[in-house]
Amino acid sequence: MQLSILWDIDHTLIDNAGVSKEIYSAAFTALAGFAPIDPARTEGRTDRLIMRELFVRHDLTEPEWGRIQDALVNAGQERFAALRTRGTALPGACDALKSVAESKGWVSSVLTGNIAANAEVKLAAFGLDSLLDLSVGAYGADGVQRPDLVAVARERIRRAYGAEQDVPVVLVGDTPRDVEAALSTDSHVIAVASGIHSQKELAAAGATVVLPNLSDTAGLMRHFESVAGR
């Protein structure tokens, strides 16, 4: 194995067109018995943190995680059709994933704040799920803070592929939290300004490679190859 690539999902690979916040609102409503007064705060947070903050803002005791996760799963499944209709795969995402999947010795998965079930829903809505090994990804149920997820993915990859500890890891994401997760875990990062954060903001967060989006497949592959030492 030469390289592990971990992709963020929302605003990196897909535009969910507001469906994500509807999922959090529906899950909260199912548990609390009333709708939240404000939308969930997302932007690179994990589902554990997003839901915790919703309950804190409403002065409610946070339910047991299993109940929260079940509510999120149900809300995500119910909005699969809405996601397909309103959302879209972002420019270059499919081509980028295909090119990486065809590269021998590379593992391609996800590092996302979404729980695993909803990550699969979002990717499957646009036919991207088959281009990734989702069994070795790290998800919003695996930790509260995003940097915690990197070790989870590394261990899953090691067990599945027999990868050495020093195999380089690249995180691809659109928020300063993605950059922080990479820098705090000795990972590489490719930041993409396809979300709400500008290239300038992502560079200020510490990313040395910042792209406007994933449209330049050849250029993106050159960055990966450089990290892999090809």
ZIZIZI-V559419 format. One record per residue. N is the residue number from 1. RES is the residue in three letters. PSI is psi in radians with two decimals (999 if undefined). NEAR is the number of other ideal C-beta (glycine too) atoms within 8 Angstrom. Layout:
n:res:psi:near
N:RES:PSI:NEAR
N:RES:PSI:NEAR
//
This chain:
n:res:psi:near
1:MET:2.37:12
2:GLN:-0.44:9
3:LEU:2.46:15
4:SER:2.24:15
5:ILE:2.19:13
6:LEU:2.04:14
7:TRP:2.37:15
8:ASP:2.83:16
9:ILE:-1.15:12
10:ASP:2.16:15
11:HIS:0.06:12
12:THR:-0.93:17
13:LEU:-0.57:13
14:ILE:2.78:17
15:ASP:2.02:8
16:ASN:-0.05:11
17:ALA:0.61:8
18:GLY:-0.06:7
19:VAL:-0.60:12
20:SER:-0.84:10
21:LYS:-0.51:10
22:GLU:-0.62:11
23:ILE:-0.81:13
24:TYR:-0.71:17
25:SER:-0.77:12
26:ALA:-0.71:13
27:ALA:-0.76:14
28:PHE:-0.80:15
29:THR:-0.72:11
30:ALA:-0.57:9
31:LEU:-0.67:10
32:ALA:-0.42:10
33:GLY:0.03:4
34:PHE:2.77:4
35:ALA:2.61:6
36:PRO:2.61:13
37:ILE:-0.43:5
38:ASP:2.73:4
39:PRO:2.77:7
40:ALA:2.59:13
41:ARG:2.02:7
42:THR:-1.72:11
43:GLU:1.02:8
44:GLY:-0.02:11
45:ARG:2.75:12
46:THR:2.78:12
47:ASP:-0.63:16
48:ARG:-0.80:11
49:LEU:-0.70:11
50:ILE:-0.84:15
51:MET:-0.65:15
52:ARG:-0.79:10
53:GLU:-0.61:11
54:LEU:-0.78:12
55:PHE:-0.67:13
56:VAL:-0.76:9
57:ARG:-0.43:9
58:HIS:0.21:9
59:ASP:0.69:4
60:LEU:2.61:7
61:THR:2.30:4
62:GLU:2.22:8
63:PRO:2.92:8
64:GLU:2.46:5
65:TRP:-0.66:8
66:GLY:-0.68:6
67:ARG:-0.70:9
68:ILE:-0.79:14
69:GLN:-0.74:11
70:ASP:-0.72:8
71:ALA:-0.68:13
72:LEU:-0.73:16
73:VAL:-0.85:11
74:ASN:-0.77:11
75:ALA:-0.65:14
76:GLY:-0.79:14
77:GLN:-0.67:9
78:GLU:-0.33:7
79:ARG:0.28:13
80:PHE:-0.82:11
81:ALA:-0.71:6
82:ALA:-0.67:9
83:LEU:-0.77:14
84:ARG:-0.65:9
85:THR:-0.75:6
86:ARG:-0.54:8
87:GLY:-3.08:13
88:THR:2.66:7
89:ALA:2.43:9
90:LEU:2.72:13
91:PRO:2.25:6
92:GLY:-0.21:12
93:ALA:-0.84:14
94:CYS:-0.79:11
95:ASP:-0.69:9
96:ALA:-0.80:11
97:LEU:-0.68:14
98:LYS:-0.77:9
99:SER:-0.73:11
100:VAL:-0.72:13
101:ALA:-0.50:9
102:GLU:-0.06:6
103:SER:2.01:10
104:LYS:2.35:4
105:GLY:0.03:7
106:TRP:2.46:13
107:VAL:2.30:12
108:SER:2.10:11
109:SER:-2.76:16
110:VAL:2.65:14
111:LEU:1.83:15
112:THR:2.62:13
113:GLY:-0.25:13
114:ASN:2.56:12
115:ILE:2.80:13
116:ALA:-0.76:10
117:ALA:-0.73:10
118:ASN:-0.49:13
119:ALA:-0.77:15
120:GLU:-0.70:10
121:VAL:-0.83:13
122:LYS:-0.69:16
123:LEU:-0.72:15
124:ALA:-0.52:10
125:ALA:-0.44:10
126:PHE:0.31:13
127:GLY:0.44:7
128:LEU:-0.27:14
129:ASP:-0.62:9
130:SER:-0.18:5
131:LEU:0.04:10
132:LEU:2.66:14
133:ASP:1.58:9
134:LEU:-0.26:12
135:SER:-0.35:7
136:VAL:0.18:11
137:GLY:3.09:16
138:ALA:2.46:13
139:TYR:3.01:14
140:GLY:-0.29:11
141:ALA:-0.19:9
142:ASP:-0.18:8
143:GLY:2.89:10
144:VAL:-0.77:7
145:GLN:2.53:7
146:ARG:-0.72:14
147:PRO:-0.50:9
148:ASP:-0.43:10
149:LEU:-0.40:14
150:VAL:-0.79:16
151:ALA:-0.61:8
152:VAL:-0.85:11
153:ALA:-0.75:16
154:ARG:-0.75:11
155:GLU:-0.69:8
156:ARG:-0.70:12
157:ILE:-0.72:15
158:ARG:-0.77:11
159:ARG:-0.68:6
160:ALA:-0.61:9
161:TYR:-0.08:9
162:GLY:0.50:5
163:ALA:2.51:10
164:GLU:2.77:6
165:GLN:-0.47:6
166:ASP:0.14:4
167:VAL:2.18:11
168:PRO:2.56:11
169:VAL:2.34:15
170:VAL:2.19:16
171:LEU:2.36:15
172:VAL:2.08:13
173:GLY:3.03:16
174:ASP:0.08:13
175:THR:2.79:13
176:PRO:-0.48:10
177:ARG:-0.58:11
178:ASP:-0.74:17
179:VAL:-0.80:15
180:GLU:-0.75:12
181:ALA:-0.67:16
182:ALA:-0.88:15
183:LEU:-0.57:9
184:SER:-0.09:6
185:THR:0.33:10
186:ASP:0.64:2
187:SER:2.87:12
188:HIS:2.82:9
189:VAL:2.42:16
190:ILE:1.98:13
191:ALA:2.45:17
192:VAL:2.31:14
193:ALA:0.85:14
194:SER:0.01:10
195:GLY:-2.46:11
196:ILE:-0.17:4
197:HIS:2.35:9
198:SER:2.90:6
199:GLN:-0.66:10
200:LYS:-0.76:6
201:GLU:-0.71:10
202:LEU:-0.66:16
203:ALA:-0.70:11
204:ALA:-0.49:6
205:ALA:-0.23:10
206:GLY:-0.01:9
207:ALA:2.24:12
208:THR:-0.34:6
209:VAL:1.97:8
210:VAL:2.14:11
211:LEU:2.66:13
212:PRO:-0.58:7
213:ASN:-2.88:10
214:LEU:0.27:16
215:SER:-0.56:7
216:ASP:1.46:8
217:THR:-0.78:11
218:ALA:-0.76:6
219:GLY:-0.72:8
220:LEU:-0.76:14
221:MET:-0.60:11
222:ARG:-0.68:8
223:HIS:-0.78:11
224:PHE:-0.79:14
225:GLU:-0.61:8
226:SER:-0.76:8
227:VAL:-0.66:10
228:ALA:-0.20:11
229:GLY:0.40:5
230:ARG:999:5
//
